[in-house]
Structure formats: structure tokens, C-alpha cells
Amino acid sequence: MGDLAAHSDHAPGIRGIKLNWDWVTRPLFGLALAAVTVAAVFSGAPYMAIFAAAVGVAGAREWHRMITDRVFGPDFYFTSLTIITTLVAALAWPHSVLPWAVLAAGASVSLVRAMARLEPALWQGAGSIYLGGPMLALLQLRTAPHGAMIIVGLFVAVWATDSGALICGNLIGGPRLWPALSPNKTWAGTLGGVAAAAAVESLFVAFLGGHPLFGAVLGAGIAVVAHGGDLFESWVKRVFQRKDSGSMIPGHGGVLDRVNSTLAAAPCLAALVLLAGLNPLFGVLP
């Protein structure tokens, strides 16, 4: 999965580039995570569900720690249980709305429990939706025709967005995108990420035999949504005065810092594919 935090962690412009261990650890761990992700996607729905559950639980730990300061509190366990139960339901009833009902029920119970304790109820309930919704969307995408390649195409666009933002943000610099929310993100990094995603997704779709122009449009759209996911997490961290969601992944920060873009892009693509009937491979027949 991917994020856009990279180009916010370094000062923009060639004069601002400082060689540090992130330039070594980030690509190494990024490649390792990409390999594990792709292996899970192509291994089949059960393995995809296990991988999604692991990401969801790790993300839940960071989410609830961020909003409550509790590392392994009851809210973390309940959100984790909700995510796992939702994914199990999706495996058992892959084309049903039941998994979404399970997810909604779990989020509602979290909200009510937090209200009873006079804690930030909306934030507690949102954890299940924010993490469980995208994981469920990915698993349901896996069951669609060419599901594995559709998911890989999504990840390719997100990873290209991340890399394009990192490179252009550091080499070009320039005006900040939204200083009050994320002071180091630049317009150059943002637009570079969109351009990189459009180019790479176009090549990916063309390689599979689809229409490259439509692939470029899809890649650009995924990049825009991915940027939104990154900014959303930046906003949450700003609300709770956190610099990073965690430090589990060397060179990348926390799990949420790594997957924030995918958390936004996956549900959007799933809606286009599963509800609107879009073929995101554009010409590759089911």
C-alpha cells in the first residue's frame, strides 16, 4: 500500500536535500512491503483477507493510540474484532451487503460505548469505518473479474503517486500546498505525484491490452484521491497534535502513514467497479 507523506518529510528544493537513512530504509522497506502485498493479492481471497486484517489491526492500534493515548485499550480490541469479523463475513458471503452491515454495527457499538464513557465518540466509532471499510473494499474487489490485476493497478497508481511526490517535492520545491494543514507539502510534489500516477497507470493498462489514455485518466484520479487521503490523516494528526501515527515501519513512520492514501482510494475504486460497473483495465475483457 502507499502514502504521500514522503515529500513532506524533507525540505523542498535541491539546496534542501539532506542525505539520511530514510533514503536507504524507505526504498528497501517499501520494496519489501510491496512484495508482501502483491503476494497476498495473487495468493487468493483468504490470504488477501489475512493480509487486510493484519493491516487493519495494526492501523487500529495507531488510530486509538492517536486519539486516546491508550496503546492497547478496549477500543482497540473492539475495532480489531469488528474488522476481522467483517472480513470473515466477506469471505463467507462475498457478494452480500452483510459484511457492510457487520462493519456498521461494530462502528455503532464503538460510538455508543465511547459516549457512555464521555470520550470522543465520533472518533472512536470512525476507527472501524476508516480502517475496516477500505479493507473490505479491497477484499470485495479481489472477487471481481480480473480482481487481482485491478488491485495491483490501484497499488501501482498509489505507489507512483508516492514516488512522484517525493521526487518532485524535493527537487522542485516551491509554494506550499496547504501550509496550515501540512506545512511541508508543495504543489510541485502534489502535481508530480498526479503526473507519475497517470503515466505509470497508462503503461500498466497498456501492458495488459487496455486503452492507455483511459488508464492515464484513472491514474490521475486515483492520485488526486490519494492526496486527499494523505491530507485527511494530516488533519487528524493536527487535531490530536501528533507528528506521526507511529514508527513501526522504518523510513515510513507508522502503518497509517503508509496506507493513508490507499484508505481513501480503495473505497472509491471499489464503488466505481462494483456499483457503477467500471472496467478499470479499459478494454481487457472479463
Secondary structure as UniProt FT lines:
FT   HELIX           5..8
FT   HELIX           14..16
FT   HELIX           22..42
FT   HELIX           45..68
FT   HELIX           74..92
FT   TURN            94..95
FT   HELIX           98..116
FT   TURN            117..118
FT   HELIX           121..142
FT   TURN            145..146
FT   HELIX           147..171
FT   STRAND          176..178
FT   TURN            179..181
FT   STRAND          182..186
FT   HELIX           187..207
FT   TURN            208..209
FT   HELIX           212..239
FT   TURN            240..241
FT   TURN            250..252
FT   HELIX           255..270
FT   HELIX           271..275
FT   TURN            280..281
//
